[in-house]
Amino acid sequence: MERLNVAIVGASGAVGQELMQVLDERHFPVRSLRLFGSERSEGKEYVFRWQQLRVERLMHGEQFNGIDIVFTSAGSSVSKEYASDITRFGAVMIDNSNAFRMDDDVPLVVPEVNPQDISRRPRNIIANPNCSTIIMSLPLFALQKLSPVKRVHVATYQAASGAGAQAMQELQTQYKQILNGEEVTVQKFAYQLAYNLIPHIDVFLDNDYTREEMKMHYETRKIFHSDLTVSATCVRVPTLRCHSEAVWVETEQPVSPREAQQAMKQMSGCLLQDNPADKTYPMPLFATQHDSVFVGRIRQDITNPNALSFWCVGDQIRKGAALNAVQIAERLI
């Protein structure tokens, strides 16, 4: 297999670091890897396949000449500012931000669900969906194969790492401060997260949903090429990794829990953990650092004969970000 020149923008962040790990673990055919970051990250050194790599400062110009694939995970403003620099020489930009997800000429891809969209990229940009959308989309697509999904209600329980490496550190610091009787530092979240839940992720919109919640609606529709509706409540919880989701889904025709279990077993990217009698169900404790979305608690919804409820957990730094991006790149080649 031909080896490729690869770059990571935002290499020092949580997702950037996970990208390096996933590229290595999956034996992605890297000829060379270049790391880019902000002025604050410039000069930091990381090891990739026994090579010492130094983070370069991201600048306008010809830095991406000769690079085949660029993973960007440095925020929407950076992605928008540097997209033309990244793609002008032919590189494919796989973007982990919200910058281009809803653009008509940018595919939004979960490789197990809509890999056919990868080839339709007139701007040479492919968008990685929101982490919560990715985690939910795999079990939903398993059900979609049995009967079209019409309506979804979901409550997410999102880990601190969804807000980045500094947010993870803040949560750990808060626990230490509380145990030591010190004043709690609050910077990354609206309130103290330790020993707390915050029903607020991203900014509130005019309809009183947050932007994070509306992402799940619009992104799922685009990925599924469907007019299904998603009503979400997104909650920040005091765990470090893995987002959990309680999902209620209505399909056009009834789907039994047993049929749903079989579909989850067969769905690429899903791992069924569903034996309540044996206390077997998905938890962040088990899903951390795993590639699969764990699915369980599948049951008939008692309010609607055409509806099921289930619980799913996925590592949002991994499948919700880095792994999904690398899987897109694997499909490209």
N, C-alpha and C positions, 0 to 999 in steps of 0.2 A: 504493500500500500504506500502511495506517495505520502511523504511527510510534509507537514505544513509549517509555515511561519505564523506564530500565534502571539497575540498581545492581550494583556488584561489592563483595563483602565479602572482605577480604584483598587489596586492590588493590595493595599494595606488594610482594607476593611474586612469585615467578617465574611462577606460573600467572596471577595477577592481571594482571601486565604483559602476558602473552601473550594474555589475554582481550581487553584493549584493542586490541591489534594485530589480532587475528582479527576482531573486530567491525568494525573499520575496513576491513580488506582485503576482507571479504565484503559490504561495503555493507549491513550490518544496519540496519534502519530505526529508528535511535535518535533520539528526540525530545530526550531529556535523559539524561545519564549522571552518576550520583553514585557517589563512591568512599568506602568505609568501611574502617577499619582499627583497630588497637590504639592505645593511648595513645602508644606509641613512633612510630607512623606518622602520627599526627595532624599535619596542617599540611603534609605533603609535597605537592608540586605535580607534576602530570603534564599533558602536552598530549594532547588527543584531538580530532581534526578541527579543529585550529587554535584550540581553546579551552583555556585554562588551568584545570585542575580541581584542587581542593584536597581532600585526604583528610580526611574527617570521622571523629571518634571514634565507634565503634560503641557504642550505648547502648540500654537498654530503653526502650520507649515507642512513639511514633508516627512514627519516622523513615521507615518504609516505606509510609506512607499515600500513595496515588497512584502507586506504582511497580508496573509490570506484571510484570517479570521480574527476579529477583535471582540472580546467580551467586555462590555462596559457596565460598571456597577458603581458609579460615583454620583448618582442623583440625576434628576431630570434636567436641571439647568446645565450641567456639564455635558450630558448627552446631546442636548439641543445645540449647544455652542460648538461642539467638536464633530458633529455627525458628518459634515461635508469634508472635513480634514481626514476623517477615518475612511470614508468610502470613495474618495475621489480617485484613488489609485486601484480600485477594484476589490478592496477588502469587504467581506461580509461582516456587518456589525450586528452582534447579538446583544440586545440591550435589555438590562434588568430593571430599568426605571419605568416610570409612568409616562415618559415623554412622548412616545409614539403609539402606544397600545391601541388607541381608538382611531388612528389615522386609517382611512380606507385603503391606502396604498402600502400599508405595512402589515404583514401577517402577524397574528397573535397566536402562538403555537404551544400546545402541549403535545409532544410527539406521539404519545399513545392514543390521542384523540383525533387530531387533525393534521397528520404529517403532510398531507397533500398540499397544504397551504404554503409550505416552505418554498416551493418552486415559484410562487407568485410574489416576487419581491422586487418591484421596479426600482426602488431606491437602494437596494442592497442592504436593507435594514430588516431584521426580524425581532419582534418584541417578545420578551418573556413575560407571561402574565403575572399578576399579583399572586403572592405566595398562597393566600387563602383560597383564591380561585383555583389554582393548580391542584391543591390538596383535595378540594371538593369535586373537581371535574372528573377525576379518575373513577370513583365509585358511581358518580352520576352517569358517566358514559356507559358503564357496565349495565345500568338499568335502562338507558336509552336504547340499547340493543334489543331489549325485551319489549319495551313499549315506549313511545315518545314521552319525554318528560315535559309536563305542562307548567308546573308551579313548584317553587322551592322556598321553604323558610329555613333559615340557618342562623344559629348563634355560634360565634367563634370565640375561642378561648386562646388568645394569642400571646406567645411568650415574649419576654423582654427583648430577645435578640432580633425580633421583627423590626425594632427601632435601631439596630446596629450594635457594634461591639461596645461602644461607650455606654449604651443603655444596659447591656449585660453587666458591665462593671458597676454601674450605678446601683443596680438591684443588689448585687453582692455587698457593696459598700453600705447600703441602707440597712441590711440585716445586721452587719457588724456594728453599725452606729446604734441601732436600737438595743442590741444586746449589751452594749457598753454604756448605755444611758446617755448617749451623745445626741446632739441636734442632728436631725436627718437632712441630708443633702437632696434637693429636688431640682433637677435641671432638664432631664430628657422627657419627663412626663408631666401631665397637668397636676398630679398629686403624687404623694408617696406611693410607690407600688408594693413595697415589702408589706406583707400581711394585709394586702388590700386587693381589690379589683377595680378597674377603671373602665366604665362603659363608654369609652371615647378614644377612637383611633383616627388620626388625621383630623381635618377641619370639618365643622358642621356646615351643611348646605341649606338652601332655602326651604327644602322639604323636611328639615330636621334629621335626615339621615346624614351620616358622615360620608366623606368622599371614599373612605375605605369600604364602606357598606355598598355604595353605589357602584364601585369598581366591580364587585362580585356580580352585580346584576348585568351591567353592560358587557363585561369581559366574557362571562359565561355565554351570553347570547352570540357574541362574535365567534367564539371558539366552536360552538355547536352549530353555527349557522341556523339558528332557531329563534323563535319569538317567545321562548319560555321566559318566565318571570322569576326573579330571585329577590326575596325580602330578607335582609341580613341585619343582625345586631352584632357588632364587633366589640369584644371586651379584651382589655389587656389584663393578663394574669401574672402572678409573681413566680413564673417558671423561667428557666434560662433558654431552653430550646424546645422546639416542637409546638405547632399549633394544633389545637383540638377543635372539633366542630360537631355540634349536635344538629343533624339535618332531618328535615321533614320534606318528603318529595311526593308529589302527586303525578301519576302517569295516566295516559289516555285509557289504558286497559289495566285491570288489576294484575299485580305481580305479587306472588306469594313470597313470604320470607325465605322459604326453601329455594325457590327459583332465584331470588336475589343473592342468596349465599353462593349458589353455584356460579352465578354470573361474576361475582366478586372473585371467586377462586380462579376463574378463567381469564380475568381482566389483567392484562400486563400492567405492572406497576402497583397492583393491589395485593395485600396480604390479609387473608381472612383470619381474624381472632374472635371467634364468636361461640362461646360456650358458657353462658352465664351460670349454669349449675356448677361449673368447675371454676368459677371466678376468672374466666378467660375473656378478656376484653382489651381493647387498645388503651395504652397510656403513654404519655411522654417519656416515662421512665424506660420503656422498652423501645420506642421508636427513634430515640436520639441516635444520630449517626447512621441511620438505616436509609436505604434508597426507596423502599416501598412506602405507600400509604396504607396504614393499618386500619382495617374496617371491622366493626363488630356492633353488638346490640341491635342487630337487624330484627325488626318486629313490625307487625301489622299496626298501622295507626288506627286507634279505636274510634276516631272521629270521621274517618273517610275510608270506604272500602277500596278506593283506588290509590291509597297512600301508604307509604312505609316511613318508618323512622329508623335512623341509624346513627352511629357515632364513628367518627374517623379521626385519626391522628397522623400527622406527617411532620418530618423535620423540615421546617421552612427554610433553613439556610441551605439544606441539601436539595431535596426534591423541589422545594418551593422556590429555589433560586439557582444555585450552582449546577446541580445535576441536570435540571431541565434544560439549562443553557447548553451544557456539553452534549446532551442527547440531541438537541437541535443540530449542533455542529456535526455529530456523528451521522445524522440523516443527510446533511449536506454532502458528505463525502462518500 
